[in-house]
Amino acid sequence: MFFIYQALLSLTILISPLIIIFRILKGKEDIIRFKEKFCSFSKKRNSGKLLWFHGSSVGEIMSVLPIISKYDNDNSIDQILITSSTLSSSKVLKKYKFKKVDHQFFPIDHFIFSRIFLNYWKPHLVIFLESEIWPSMYREIKFKKIPIILLNARITKKTFKRWNKFKKYSSEIFNLIDYAYPQNNETKNYLRKLGVKEINLIGNIKYIENIKDKQDDIDKKLKSQFKKHKINVAASTHKSEELFAAKTHIILKKKNKKLITILIPRHINRINEINNELKNLKLKIVHHSSKTKNLKNVDIYIVDTFGESKKFYKIATTVFLGGSIINKGGQNPLEPARYGAKILHGPNIQNFTEVYNFLKSLKISKEIKNPSQQANQVVFKKDMTKVKRIRKIGNVIFKNTIKELDKKINYEIKKTPILGL
């Protein structure tokens, strides 16, 4: 099975120039840094102990930043490498000023690239996030006797069934994981069935509040800009969900003349597509990048820049989370909930079932299926009374996560001699 996997990747590599050109034209690849995926590195491996975190995209990387911030100040670690696969995640990371953190794009999972990557970076401990299972990289890591941690692990029923079709192969891969920390009981059970031996459920790290969030004030310019308006936010939206939000806006506008709907698409390379989709509704649209100060008669305000969601969550009273009307499994609702916003979502939230069940128990979230239902659920006043419970859970999970990681770092990193560079 592994041979077939590598053979398919080899064929993909042969046509990769065409794929890369297409992705650059679509705004999904960095025109210079895409070479990192082929192990042409843009950062230097420093001397000393290196801790490596890998997450697929923005959500995974954002969730682990409080933990990275803690280890950025740990004198036993000399360098922290963060890898991810998406352009958006690399742009978000630029907003954070760490002392010893470097970002690179994750290499193509071919054994040759995996070997080159590890020979260059020589990590002492590897922490993969959520569903990041890469057979070639895992095998090469274990060949070099480097410990693998799967943090905030998430295996859905669909993913489990896919892995379980190849039991022997999947068992070989999952057995390579030294320590797994699932984010829910469902994942814990699936990991055990897939062959992971060391499993400890400490909770979903997405409950953890970003350290900077505790210090940052609401953007005063943004608050001032929108203070004369009522706002409704639709965030992490996918194709057709912007139209869904615009139709909700039309219904709400009949009673709220100064209403502005803020759209924060999941992928900002879709901006032209969104504009075309909404143009027939005859709504006045402005883009965040235009820095328009006069919002008179504006209907739709599209956030077309990376890493801006938090600013709008802080002033939002109601947030619709996308990926839930269409079947994408939903997006993480915890950040806007932490700022006191009411959360609305569609029926497809299987990626965050336990989180939404918790928010539902607090009467923070509500399922909607059409624009009329959404319009009926929108509120224009924050409710901060239940936010403390979310933050309390996050604090407990953060402490327990650091306690567990400290054990592994103290044992694995400090026992290992500094590798020759």
Secondary structure, 3 states (H helix, E strand, C coil): CHHHHHHHHHHHHHCHHHHHHHHHHCCCCCCCHHHHHHCCCCCCCCCCCEEEEECCCHHHHHHHHHHHHHHCCCCCCCEEEEEECCHHHHHHHCCCCCCCEEEEECCCCCHHHHHHHHHHHCCCEEEEECCCCCHHHHHHHHHCCCCEEEEEECCCHHHHHHHHCCHHHHHHHHCCCCEEEECCHHHHHHHHHHCCCCECCCCCHHHCCCHHHHHCCCCHHHHHHHCCCEEEEEEEECCCHHHHHHHHHHHHHCCCCCEEEEEEECCHHHHHHHHHHHHHHCCCEEEHHHCCCCCCCCCEEECCCCCCHHHHHHHCCEEEECCCCCCCCCCCCHHHHHCCCEEEECCCCHHHHHHHHHHHHCCCEEECCCHHHHHHHCCCCCCCCCHHHHHHHHHHHHHHHHHHHHHHHHHHHHHCCCCCC
